[in-house]
Amino acid sequence: MIDRFDVSPCDSEEAHVLAVDDSLVDRKVIERLLKISSFKVTAVDSGRRALQFLGLDEEKSASVGFDGLKVDLIITDYCMPGMTGYELLKKIKESSTFREIPVVIMSSENVLARIDRCLEEGAEDFIVKPVKLSDVKRLKDYMMREDGVGSENRGGITRESYKNVAILVHQNRPFHHHHHLLHQNRHHGRLHRRHRHRLFSHL
């Protein structure tokens, strides 16, 4: 069972990230970036393996993996065979044990509808591949926010851009104006869930 999971040997004080990607190359890239950023990493190749690691088939009393490791954040690819990243996200958010764990979605395609559904389902962030070191370093922010520390201006849509889109909505401008503005304000393909939720609650 243990050889199914690639767990990096790191200091127990470091934050533990569960990385999920069916592509070996992409999985190794994200694993390396996470280790460079001082994360402890467990890498698995499918949504099913991620659920097995979390023990969601038999609910546990704490957010720990098969070897007792606490999971601080989950980062998963969107397009995977068997179970997509979106389906994995839903499973996690439906769990009373794991729903508070931040989940970040990765994808090689910048599809607005895909971004929408993930952020509305509870994803903290949507990162368009290739994942960069700056993307990975930002993951600590989501863990800190779970502990009550956060910033209103994190993410791809700022307060100012939100105001601009709200004005367009009020003026009943066509939706393609909103879509264009969202693309203008997307930073490295990132859209933060909190700002996205506020924006689309007005549309």
C-alpha positions in Angstrom: 0.0 0.0 0.0 2.7 2.4 0.9 4.5 2.2 -2.4 1.3 3.7 -4.1 2.2 7.0 -2.6 5.3 9.1 -3.2 5.8 10.8 0.2 8.8 13.2 0.5 10.9 12.8 3.7 10.8 16.3 5.2 10.7 18.0 8.6 7.4 17.3 10.4 7.0 21.0 11.0 6.6 21.7 7.3 3.2 22.1 5.7 2.0 18.9 4.0 0.5 19.1 0.5 -1.3 16.3 -1.3 -0.6 16.7 -5.0 -2.7 14.9 -7.6 -1.9 14.6 -11.3 -2.1 11.7 -13.7 0.8 13.0 -15.8 4.1 11.8 -14.4 6.0 14.8 -15.9 3.5 17.3 -14.4 3.5 15.5 -11.1 7.2 15.6 -10.8 7.3 19.3 -11.7 4.7 20.2 -9.0 6.4 18.0 -6.5 9.8 19.6 -7.2 8.3 23.1 -6.9 6.6 22.2 -3.6 9.8 20.8 -2.2 11.7 23.9 -3.2 9.1 26.0 -1.4 9.7 23.9 1.8 6.5 21.8 1.7 6.2 18.2 2.6 4.7 16.4 -0.5 2.6 13.3 -1.1 2.1 12.8 -4.8 -0.6 10.5 -6.3 -1.6 9.8 -9.8 -5.4 9.9 -9.6 -8.4 11.2 -7.7 -9.1 7.6 -6.5 -5.6 7.3 -5.1 -6.1 10.7 -3.4 -9.4 9.5 -1.8 -7.6 6.3 -0.7 -4.8 8.3 0.9 -7.3 10.5 2.8 -9.4 7.5 3.8 -12.6 9.0 2.6 -14.0 5.5 1.9 -14.0 5.1 5.6 -14.3 8.6 7.2 -11.6 9.4 9.8 -11.7 11.7 12.7 -8.9 14.0 11.6 -7.4 15.2 8.3 -4.6 12.7 8.2 -3.3 10.4 5.5 -2.5 6.7 5.6 0.6 7.2 7.8 -0.8 9.7 10.2 0.3 12.8 8.2 -1.9 15.8 8.5 -2.9 17.2 5.1 -2.8 21.0 5.0 -3.7 21.6 1.3 -4.6 19.6 -1.8 -3.6 20.6 -5.3 -5.1 18.6 -8.1 -5.1 18.6 -11.9 -8.6 19.1 -13.5 -8.5 16.7 -16.4 -7.8 13.1 -15.2 -9.2 9.8 -16.3 -11.6 8.0 -13.9 -12.2 11.0 -11.6 -11.6 14.6 -12.6 -10.2 17.2 -10.3 -13.7 18.7 -10.1 -15.2 15.5 -8.9 -12.4 15.1 -6.4 -13.0 18.6 -5.2 -16.7 17.8 -4.7 -15.9 14.6 -2.7 -13.6 16.6 -0.4 -16.1 19.4 0.2 -18.8 16.9 0.9 -16.7 15.4 3.7 -17.3 16.7 7.2 -13.7 15.8 8.0 -11.8 17.3 5.0 -14.1 20.1 3.7 -12.0 22.8 5.4 -8.8 21.7 3.7 -7.9 24.3 1.0 -8.1 22.8 -2.5 -6.4 24.3 -5.5 -7.2 23.2 -9.1 -4.6 23.1 -12.0 -5.4 22.9 -15.7 -3.6 23.3 -19.0 -6.7 25.0 -20.4 -8.0 28.4 -19.5 -11.8 27.7 -19.7 -14.0 30.2 -18.1 -16.9 27.8 -17.4 -14.4 25.3 -15.8 -13.0 28.0 -13.6 -16.5 29.1 -12.6 -17.6 25.6 -11.5 -14.5 24.9 -9.5 -14.5 28.2 -7.6 -18.2 27.9 -6.9 -17.7 24.4 -5.6 -15.2 25.7 -3.1 -11.7 25.7 -4.7 -9.4 28.3 -3.3 -7.6 29.0 -6.6 -7.4 27.9 -10.2 -3.9 27.8 -11.7 -3.3 27.6 -15.4 -0.4 25.4 -16.3 2.6 25.5 -16.5 2.6 26.0 -12.7 5.3 28.4 -11.6 7.3 28.8 -8.4 5.4 32.0 -7.6 2.1 30.0 -7.8 3.3 27.4 -5.4 4.7 29.9 -2.9 1.3 31.5 -2.7 -0.2 28.3 -1.4 0.9 29.1 2.1 -1.5 32.0 2.0 -4.5 29.7 1.8 -3.3 27.6 4.7 -2.8 30.8 6.8 -6.3 32.0 5.9 -7.7 28.8 7.3 -6.1 29.9 10.6 -7.8 33.3 10.4 -5.0 35.2 8.6 -5.7 36.5 5.2 -5.6 39.4 2.7 -8.6 40.8 0.8 -6.4 41.6 -2.2 -5.0 38.2 -2.9 -5.9 36.5 -6.2 -6.5 37.6 -9.7 -9.4 40.0 -9.3 -8.7 43.0 -7.1 -11.2 45.2 -5.3 -10.8 47.8 -8.1 -11.4 45.4 -10.9 -14.4 44.1 -9.0 -15.8 47.6 -8.8 -15.3 48.1 -12.6 -17.2 44.9 -13.5 -20.0 45.8 -11.0 -20.4 49.1 -12.9 -20.7 47.3 -16.2 -23.3 45.0 -14.7 -25.3 47.9 -13.4 -25.2 49.5 -16.9 -26.5 46.3 -18.4 -23.5 46.0 -20.7 -23.2 42.8 -22.7 -21.6 39.9 -20.9 -18.6 39.8 -23.3 -17.5 43.1 -21.7 -17.4 41.3 -18.3 -15.6 38.3 -19.9 -13.0 40.7 -21.5 -12.4 42.5 -18.2 -11.9 39.3 -16.3 -9.2 38.2 -18.8 -7.5 41.6 -18.4 -7.4 41.2 -14.6 -6.4 37.6 -14.6 -2.9 37.4 -13.1 -0.9 34.4 -14.4 -4.2 32.6 -15.1 -5.3 32.9 -11.4 -8.8 33.7 -10.2 -9.4 33.7 -6.4 -12.6 32.1 -5.2 -13.6 34.9 -2.8 -13.5 37.6 -5.5 -15.0 35.4 -8.1 -17.9 34.5 -5.9 -18.6 38.2 -5.2 -18.4 39.1 -8.9 -20.7 36.4 -10.3 -23.3 36.9 -7.5 -24.1 40.1 -9.4 -24.4 38.6 -12.8 
